Amino acid sequence: MKYNRVLLKLSGESLMGTQSYGISPEMLEQYAKDIKQAIDNHVEVAIVIGGGNIFRGLSGAAKGMDRVQGDYMGMLATLINSMALQAELEKHGMRTELLSGLAIEPICKEMSRRRAIEAMKEGKVVIIGGGSGNPFFTTDTASALRAVEIQADVILKGTRVDGVYTADPEKDPTATKFKTLTFQEALSKKLKIMDLTAFALCEENNLPIYVFDMNRPGNLLKVVKGESIGTEIV
């Protein structure tokens, strides 16, 4: 295996599937099957999910809502997604540990580095909801923070596109894909991979980011084995 301990970042929107809102049972099942393949190959997996399929704090702020209140609502949305994924993973026979930047008993325990690492070493999938537990930070930043905390080998950013392109391939058919990028190249080309805070945290801690298409069954296992199917930022 190329990677032994990974942090998988999923967007809330990815859980919608073909729906315009909420959580698609079909997407949950597909993700669970892919994550089980990684676990069965003895890869330690932690997951951070966004909440954009339910509520996005920045969108609320743009419509006049208090930003801090909106961000906390967004954090609760990530916990709803985390609980849904937890239930699906357990349905497929996996053991899980749900942790959160916001402690909400009896749903989950508060995130701690030691707790997360111990659970992964026991073979559990660790799901970390609640963002960073603080307003003004995105789940991109939360995933970078958690990946550094648990000493992950890489952040696997699962998207619906098979890597990073010169432009949006869904809008520009002439867009070309990058196989590898440095952090500075990504910044100079103004490629929107993660927000700047998350990006800086990864660069400072020498934590690579791998962007790939999570919606294609089997891709997660290919990535952890080292197959070049996406874009690596180092």
Secondary structure as UniProt FT lines:
FT   STRAND          5..10
FT   HELIX           13..16
FT   TURN            17..18
FT   HELIX           25..40
FT   TURN            41..42
FT   STRAND          44..49
FT   TURN            52..54
FT   HELIX           57..62
FT   TURN            63..64
FT   HELIX           67..91
FT   TURN            92..93
FT   STRAND          96..100
FT   TURN            105..107
FT   STRAND          108..110
FT   HELIX           113..121
FT   TURN            122..123
FT   STRAND          125..129
FT   TURN            131..132
FT   TURN            135..136
FT   HELIX           139..149
FT   TURN            150..151
FT   STRAND          154..159
FT   STRAND          164..165
FT   TURN            169..171
FT   TURN            173..174
FT   STRAND          177..178
FT   STRAND          180..181
FT   HELIX           183..188
FT   TURN            189..190
FT   HELIX           196..204
FT   TURN            205..206
FT   STRAND          209..213
FT   TURN            214..215
FT   TURN            217..218
FT   HELIX           219..225
FT   STRAND          231..233
//
